[in-house]
Amino acid sequence: MNRRVIIMGLVGVAVIALAWWIASNTYWEEYDRNTGLQGEALTNPFYAAQRLAGLLGAHTKLRHEIMTAPPRGAALVLGDWNWDIIPERRERLERWVQDGGRLVVLRNMLAERQFTAWSGVTQTQARKIKRGKEREPKKCIPAAAIPCPPPSSSPVEDPGAPARRWNICNLPGWTYLTTSRHASWQLNDTEGRTQTLRLEIGRGSVTIVNADPFTEDSLVCGNDPQFFVAATQLHSGDLVEFLTEGTGASIPQLAWTYGAPIVMLVALLIVLWIWRSSVRFGPLMAVPDAARRSLAEQIRGTGRFTLRFGAGSALHAAAVRALNETAARRVPHFERLAGEARMEALAPIASLSASELSAAFNRAVARNPHELRNAIATLELARRHMSESASHK
């Protein structure tokens, strides 16, 4: 008993010593780790811009199509979108701007020929660069990783307010914007080249940014949040829509969303056409059961045929031949006998008179169906009598 207590005491002391050592040599420390984009931020390039606009009191919406134009007075930020491909939707967007819409486009739109013709803004290279040696702007580093402004940001200023300088991420250093139209607002880089400008078109405006400062995690760098508010002319309660085709639905998904009844009708017609054109597994109607006749029907049919063609002479000749064959086996030297002698020899065996047999044997007499039936019956009766008498012996 004492030994057990001593062992348990030693184990307890060891556990306490281990716990004390761990507590003395370890500590808890919290640290932030960038886990990368997750959830909707992986598929929505304007996720951060939407959240920012929502926190500032605006209403936001992500679109992948422009079947209907945004409401008048709303702001539309254009991302990856082909301006030249469909004239109808391009004209719809142009009319919306003229009616009072606020359009904000990024630098990728400057490669669209129809857009540059409509806006009058072109992208110009600042210096000649050898082909294949273009320098891409550095990607913005989140503000959580390094202090702002980051090294990849470029200071820009408003000519109307030179004291205010902006640090905008991802501005290319070798291109700038040029236009012959009057700009209501513009930002220049440190060399005086225009990087952002706004043109009044009708009752609305189009703001062109020679960078991509509103996508992915760029809004956490430099002065991009303030720049986003200035570019969209954002106020509390505004509607801000973001349009991009880069992560939109596929053509089948769009077809089902906007034309499900037509898709179902076309699918039904295709199924009916396949069913109508396919190879059938059987005939168009059920195969009737094979007709069967009894032996009596077969005999009567054969008799009617022989009576119709040849007046039954073939049937009478067959009955005479059958009787002669039977008689040849019953009467000795039957083939050598003459006509009446045959009848006399057959009469006792057939149990008939010689005159009845002679009348039935005569082939030269024309008989009606009744007489032919009686003659054949007489011959068959005589044959059966001879066969029965032969079997009894």
Backbone torsions as a table, in degrees:
resi	resn	phi	psi	omega
1	MET	NA	-44.7	178.7
2	ASN	-64.8	-35.4	178.7
3	ARG	-63.4	-39.9	-179.6
4	ARG	-66.4	-40.1	179.1
5	VAL	-64.7	-40.5	-179.8
6	ILE	-63.2	-43.5	-179.8
7	ILE	-63.0	-44.6	-179.6
8	MET	-64.2	-36.0	178.1
9	GLY	-65.8	-42.0	178.1
10	LEU	-63.7	-41.6	178.1
11	VAL	-62.6	-41.7	178.7
12	GLY	-62.7	-41.9	177.7
13	VAL	-63.3	-39.4	179.4
14	ALA	-64.2	-42.1	179.5
15	VAL	-64.2	-43.1	179.6
16	ILE	-63.8	-41.0	178.7
17	ALA	-64.6	-39.8	178.2
18	LEU	-64.8	-43.3	178.7
19	ALA	-63.2	-40.2	179.2
20	TRP	-65.6	-39.6	-179.7
21	TRP	-65.6	-42.1	179.0
22	ILE	-64.1	-43.3	-179.8
23	ALA	-65.9	-29.6	-178.2
24	SER	-81.5	-25.4	-173.3
25	ASN	-111.5	5.0	178.0
26	THR	-129.5	159.1	177.4
27	TYR	-152.8	158.6	-179.8
28	TRP	-100.6	134.1	178.8
29	GLU	-140.8	131.2	178.2
30	GLU	-92.2	139.4	176.9
31	TYR	-146.2	151.2	-179.5
32	ASP	-91.2	138.4	178.1
33	ARG	-132.2	130.9	178.8
34	ASN	-78.6	109.5	-178.9
35	THR	-89.1	2.3	179.5
36	GLY	83.5	177.4	-178.3
37	LEU	-71.0	142.5	179.8
38	GLN	-141.5	160.1	174.8
39	GLY	62.5	-134.7	-176.5
40	GLU	-65.0	-27.3	-179.7
41	ALA	-63.2	-20.4	178.1
42	LEU	-72.3	-30.6	-174.8
43	THR	-110.1	-15.8	-177.4
44	ASN	-110.0	104.3	-178.7
45	PRO	-66.4	-19.3	-179.6
46	PHE	-102.7	23.1	-176.6
47	TYR	-61.7	-47.3	-179.6
48	ALA	-65.1	-39.0	179.0
49	ALA	-65.7	-38.3	177.0
50	GLN	-63.3	-44.9	179.9
51	ARG	-62.6	-40.5	179.0
52	LEU	-63.1	-47.2	179.7
53	ALA	-62.8	-38.3	177.9
54	GLY	-64.6	-39.5	178.3
55	LEU	-66.9	-25.1	178.6
56	LEU	-88.2	5.9	174.6
57	GLY	95.4	8.1	179.7
58	ALA	-92.9	162.5	174.9
59	HIS	-102.2	132.2	-174.8
60	THR	-120.7	159.1	179.5
61	LYS	-156.5	132.6	176.0
62	LEU	-98.7	129.8	-178.8
63	ARG	-126.4	150.0	174.5
64	HIS	-118.1	6.0	179.1
65	GLU	-153.1	169.6	178.1
66	ILE	-136.1	54.2	177.1
67	MET	-60.7	-35.5	174.0
68	THR	-127.5	141.8	-178.5
69	ALA	-72.0	153.7	176.0
70	PRO	-63.7	164.7	176.7
71	PRO	-62.7	157.6	177.3
72	ARG	-64.9	141.1	179.6
73	GLY	85.7	-6.8	178.1
74	ALA	-79.9	166.6	176.5
75	ALA	-110.2	137.9	-179.4
76	LEU	-126.5	120.2	177.6
77	VAL	-99.2	120.9	-172.9
78	LEU	-99.9	122.8	177.7
79	GLY	-102.4	-124.4	178.0
80	ASP	-74.5	103.1	-175.4
81	TRP	-151.1	133.1	-178.1
82	ASN	-88.8	107.1	-176.8
83	TRP	-72.9	-30.4	-170.7
84	ASP	-91.2	-13.7	-164.5
85	ILE	-73.3	-40.1	-176.4
86	ILE	-125.5	110.7	-176.7
87	PRO	-61.1	-36.0	-175.0
88	GLU	-62.7	-46.7	-178.3
89	ARG	-72.7	-30.3	175.9
90	ARG	-64.9	-44.6	179.3
91	GLU	-66.5	-34.0	177.0
92	ARG	-62.5	-41.0	179.8
93	LEU	-70.7	-37.7	178.6
94	GLU	-64.9	-40.9	177.8
95	ARG	-65.3	-36.4	179.5
96	TRP	-63.5	-40.7	177.8
97	VAL	-64.2	-44.2	-179.6
98	GLN	-64.5	-26.3	179.5
99	ASP	-85.0	0.4	176.6
100	GLY	124.7	6.9	-179.8
101	GLY	-77.2	153.2	178.0
102	ARG	-110.2	108.4	-176.2
103	LEU	-104.6	131.1	176.5
104	VAL	-121.1	122.5	-178.7
105	VAL	-121.0	151.9	178.4
106	LEU	-99.8	178.5	-168.7
107	ARG	-67.4	-23.2	-179.1
108	ASN	-65.2	-22.1	179.3
109	MET	-73.0	-17.5	-179.4
110	LEU	-70.7	-10.2	175.8
111	ALA	-87.6	-5.3	-179.6
112	GLU	-86.9	120.9	-175.2
113	ARG	-63.9	-43.3	-178.9
114	GLN	-66.6	-32.8	179.4
115	PHE	-69.1	-44.9	179.4
116	THR	-63.7	-34.3	177.5
117	ALA	-68.2	-37.6	-179.0
118	TRP	-74.8	-43.7	-176.7
119	SER	-83.3	-27.0	-176.8
120	GLY	78.5	16.6	-178.5
121	VAL	-113.1	133.5	178.0
122	THR	-125.6	158.6	178.0
123	GLN	-102.3	124.6	-174.7
124	THR	-116.9	141.4	177.0
125	GLN	-79.6	136.7	-178.5
126	ALA	-75.0	-31.6	179.0
127	ARG	-150.5	160.6	-178.4
128	LYS	-74.7	129.4	-178.6
129	ILE	-121.6	135.0	178.2
130	LYS	-61.7	145.5	-178.7
131	ARG	-63.3	131.5	-179.7
132	GLY	86.5	-1.4	-178.7
133	LYS	-111.0	15.4	-178.8
134	GLU	-61.8	140.8	-179.3
135	ARG	-101.4	120.2	177.2
136	GLU	-78.7	144.5	176.9
137	PRO	-66.6	148.0	178.2
138	LYS	-65.6	144.1	176.7
139	LYS	-70.0	144.4	179.4
140	CYS	-69.1	139.1	176.3
141	ILE	-99.4	131.9	-177.2
142	PRO	-55.7	148.7	-178.3
143	ALA	-65.2	-22.9	178.8
144	ALA	-68.4	-22.1	-177.9
145	ALA	-89.1	-40.8	179.6
146	ILE	-137.3	158.0	178.9
147	PRO	-69.5	151.0	176.9
148	CYS	-86.3	152.6	-4.7
149	PRO	-77.1	145.0	-179.2
150	PRO	-73.8	164.5	-178.4
151	PRO	-61.3	-27.2	-176.6
152	SER	-83.7	-1.1	179.6
153	SER	-83.1	154.2	-179.7
154	SER	-125.8	132.4	179.3
155	PRO	-74.9	134.9	173.8
156	VAL	-129.3	160.7	-178.4
157	GLU	-141.5	155.0	176.3
158	ASP	-88.7	122.3	179.6
159	PRO	-57.2	-29.0	179.1
160	GLY	-76.8	-18.4	178.3
161	ALA	-138.9	77.1	-174.2
162	PRO	-61.9	-22.6	-177.8
163	ALA	-73.0	-18.5	-178.2
164	ARG	-96.5	122.5	-179.4
165	ARG	-118.9	143.9	-177.8
166	TRP	-117.0	142.0	172.2
167	ASN	-107.2	101.9	-174.9
168	ILE	-105.2	133.2	-179.0
169	CYS	-81.0	150.8	170.0
170	ASN	64.2	28.3	173.6
171	LEU	-78.1	127.4	178.2
172	PRO	-71.9	141.1	-178.0
173	GLY	-89.8	-3.4	-174.1
174	TRP	-115.4	2.0	177.4
175	THR	-131.5	158.9	176.1
176	TYR	-153.9	172.3	-175.0
177	LEU	-100.8	141.1	176.0
178	THR	-133.4	146.3	177.8
179	THR	-159.7	153.2	176.3
180	SER	-96.6	-3.1	-179.8
181	ARG	-89.2	161.8	178.6
182	HIS	-78.3	128.9	179.0
183	ALA	-97.9	128.7	178.5
184	SER	-80.0	-18.3	177.7
185	TRP	-157.9	138.3	178.9
186	GLN	-153.6	156.4	176.2
187	LEU	-125.7	133.5	-179.6
188	ASN	-113.5	151.8	175.4
189	ASP	-81.0	-173.4	-175.5
190	THR	-67.5	-17.4	178.7
191	GLU	-97.8	8.8	176.3
192	GLY	81.5	11.9	180.0
193	ARG	-91.9	138.3	-175.5
194	THR	-73.1	127.3	177.6
195	GLN	-114.7	-19.9	177.7
196	THR	-146.3	136.4	176.1
197	LEU	-150.6	158.1	-179.8
198	ARG	-127.3	131.5	179.3
199	LEU	-114.9	138.7	174.9
200	GLU	-87.0	123.1	178.9
201	ILE	-126.0	110.8	-176.1
202	GLY	64.3	-130.7	176.5
203	ARG	-91.9	-2.3	-179.3
204	GLY	-113.3	-163.4	-177.2
205	SER	-152.4	157.6	173.8
206	VAL	-128.4	124.7	179.7
207	THR	-107.7	124.1	-175.5
208	ILE	-112.4	125.5	-179.0
209	VAL	-113.8	125.3	-179.5
210	ASN	-86.1	51.1	-179.3
211	ALA	-168.7	-179.0	175.4
212	ASP	-124.1	65.9	-173.2
213	PRO	-86.9	-3.6	-173.3
214	PHE	-112.0	8.6	-176.5
215	THR	-109.2	153.0	177.1
216	GLU	53.1	-127.3	-174.5
217	ASP	-101.4	20.1	-178.6
218	SER	-67.6	-26.0	-175.8
219	LEU	-70.3	-8.9	177.7
220	VAL	-94.3	9.8	-177.9
221	CYS	-113.3	145.6	170.6
222	GLY	50.8	-140.1	178.1
223	ASN	-99.8	25.5	-178.8
224	ASP	-60.6	-37.5	177.0
225	PRO	-60.7	-45.8	177.5
226	GLN	-64.8	-36.4	178.7
227	PHE	-64.7	-38.2	177.9
228	PHE	-62.1	-43.3	179.7
229	VAL	-63.7	-41.7	-179.2
230	ALA	-69.5	-39.3	-177.4
231	ALA	-68.6	-39.2	-179.0
232	THR	-87.7	-4.7	-176.9
233	GLN	52.1	49.3	-170.3
234	LEU	-75.9	136.5	172.5
235	HIS	-133.2	157.0	178.9
236	SER	-61.7	133.8	-178.9
237	GLY	91.7	-7.0	178.7
238	ASP	-69.8	158.5	172.2
239	LEU	-102.5	121.3	178.9
240	VAL	-118.4	120.0	178.9
241	GLU	-110.5	144.2	179.4
242	PHE	-117.4	124.2	-176.0
243	LEU	-115.9	123.3	177.4
244	THR	-149.6	142.8	175.7
245	GLU	-105.5	-2.5	-176.3
246	GLY	-65.0	-35.5	-178.6
247	THR	-121.7	27.9	-176.7
248	GLY	-79.9	-179.7	-179.7
249	ALA	-73.1	157.3	178.8
250	SER	-75.2	169.2	-179.5
251	ILE	-61.5	-43.7	175.9
252	PRO	-59.8	-38.8	178.6
253	GLN	-65.7	-42.3	177.3
254	LEU	-64.7	-40.1	178.6
255	ALA	-62.0	-40.4	179.4
256	TRP	-70.9	-36.8	-178.1
257	THR	-66.5	-42.8	-173.6
258	TYR	-104.6	-2.8	-180.0
259	GLY	-150.6	42.3	-178.1
260	ALA	-58.3	-43.3	178.8
261	PRO	-60.4	-41.0	-179.9
262	ILE	-66.8	-40.5	179.2
263	VAL	-62.8	-42.5	179.6
264	MET	-65.5	-39.8	179.0
265	LEU	-65.2	-43.5	178.9
266	VAL	-63.9	-41.3	178.4
267	ALA	-62.5	-40.7	178.0
268	LEU	-63.9	-42.1	178.6
269	LEU	-64.1	-38.4	178.3
270	ILE	-64.8	-42.0	179.2
271	VAL	-63.7	-43.1	179.3
272	LEU	-64.7	-39.2	179.2
273	TRP	-65.6	-42.3	178.5
274	ILE	-63.6	-42.0	179.4
275	TRP	-64.8	-38.1	-178.8
276	ARG	-72.9	-32.8	-175.4
277	SER	-93.1	-8.2	-175.9
278	SER	-77.4	162.8	178.9
279	VAL	-74.9	132.0	-178.4
280	ARG	-79.3	151.9	179.6
281	PHE	-84.8	-10.9	-178.1
282	GLY	-160.1	-178.6	179.6
283	PRO	-69.9	167.0	179.6
284	LEU	-66.5	-25.9	178.1
285	MET	-135.3	161.9	-178.1
286	ALA	-66.8	142.0	178.8
287	VAL	-74.0	124.3	180.0
288	PRO	-67.9	156.0	178.1
289	ASP	-65.2	142.9	179.4
290	ALA	-63.2	130.9	-178.7
291	ALA	-72.3	140.2	179.0
292	ARG	-129.3	139.3	178.4
293	ARG	-118.2	149.5	178.2
294	SER	-75.7	167.4	179.2
295	LEU	-63.4	-37.3	178.8
296	ALA	-63.5	-40.5	177.9
297	GLU	-64.8	-38.1	178.9
298	GLN	-63.7	-42.6	-179.4
299	ILE	-65.7	-43.7	-179.6
300	ARG	-65.6	-38.5	178.5
301	GLY	-64.9	-42.0	178.2
302	THR	-63.7	-39.2	179.3
303	GLY	-64.8	-40.9	179.0
304	ARG	-64.4	-36.4	179.0
305	PHE	-64.9	-47.1	-179.2
306	THR	-67.5	-31.6	178.3
307	LEU	-70.9	-34.1	-178.2
308	ARG	-75.0	-38.7	-179.2
309	PHE	-110.9	107.2	179.6
310	GLY	95.7	9.9	177.0
311	ALA	55.6	25.7	176.8
312	GLY	81.5	10.3	-177.9
313	SER	-65.5	-35.6	179.7
314	ALA	-65.7	-40.1	178.8
315	LEU	-67.3	-39.4	178.3
316	HIS	-65.9	-41.1	179.4
317	ALA	-64.4	-37.3	178.7
318	ALA	-65.8	-38.1	178.7
319	ALA	-67.3	-40.4	178.0
320	VAL	-63.9	-42.3	-179.1
321	ARG	-64.9	-38.6	178.7
322	ALA	-65.8	-39.8	179.4
323	LEU	-67.5	-40.3	178.9
324	ASN	-63.7	-39.4	179.6
325	GLU	-65.5	-39.1	178.2
326	THR	-68.5	-41.5	-179.6
327	ALA	-66.0	-33.7	179.5
328	ALA	-64.1	-27.3	178.5
329	ARG	-84.6	-19.9	-175.2
330	ARG	-101.4	-33.9	-175.2
331	VAL	-106.5	125.7	179.1
332	PRO	-66.5	138.4	178.1
333	HIS	54.3	40.2	-176.8
334	PHE	-67.4	-31.3	-177.8
335	GLU	-69.2	-23.1	-177.8
336	ARG	-83.3	-14.1	-176.6
337	LEU	-78.4	151.1	177.3
338	ALA	-83.0	-175.4	-173.0
339	GLY	-61.1	-57.9	-177.7
340	GLU	-69.0	-32.7	179.0
341	ALA	-66.0	-34.1	176.9
342	ARG	-64.4	-45.4	-178.2
343	MET	-62.0	-39.6	179.5
344	GLU	-65.4	-37.1	-179.7
345	ALA	-73.6	-30.2	-177.0
346	LEU	-84.9	-27.5	-172.3
347	ALA	-56.6	-47.7	-179.1
348	PRO	-65.6	-35.9	-176.1
349	ILE	-74.5	-37.5	-176.7
350	ALA	-85.6	-4.0	-178.8
351	SER	60.6	33.3	177.0
352	LEU	-131.7	161.8	178.2
353	SER	-78.6	159.7	179.5
354	ALA	-65.7	-35.1	-179.7
355	SER	-66.4	-40.1	179.1
356	GLU	-64.1	-42.0	179.6
357	LEU	-67.2	-38.3	-179.3
358	SER	-65.6	-41.1	178.8
359	ALA	-65.8	-37.1	180.0
360	ALA	-73.0	-32.4	-179.8
361	PHE	-73.7	-27.0	-171.5
362	ASN	-63.8	118.2	-179.6
363	ARG	-91.8	-17.2	-174.5
364	ALA	-79.7	-15.4	-176.5
365	VAL	-81.1	132.5	175.3
366	ALA	-80.1	125.2	-175.5
367	ARG	-118.0	146.8	171.2
368	ASN	-82.9	171.3	-177.7
369	PRO	-55.8	-36.4	-179.3
370	HIS	-69.1	-44.7	179.5
371	GLU	-65.9	-38.3	178.6
372	LEU	-64.4	-39.8	179.1
373	ARG	-63.9	-41.1	179.2
374	ASN	-65.9	-40.6	-179.4
375	ALA	-65.3	-44.1	179.5
376	ILE	-66.0	-38.2	178.6
377	ALA	-63.9	-38.8	178.5
378	THR	-65.3	-44.1	179.0
379	LEU	-63.9	-41.2	-179.8
380	GLU	-69.1	-35.1	177.9
381	LEU	-66.2	-40.8	178.4
382	ALA	-64.9	-40.4	-179.5
383	ARG	-64.7	-41.1	-178.9
384	ARG	-67.4	-38.5	177.6
385	HIS	-61.2	-43.2	179.7
386	MET	-65.8	-38.0	-179.9
387	SER	-68.1	-38.1	-179.4
388	GLU	-70.3	-39.6	179.3
389	SER	-66.2	-32.4	178.7
390	ALA	-71.2	-33.8	-179.7
391	SER	-73.7	-24.8	-179.7
392	HIS	-78.6	-21.8	-178.4
393	LYS	-79.5	NA	NA
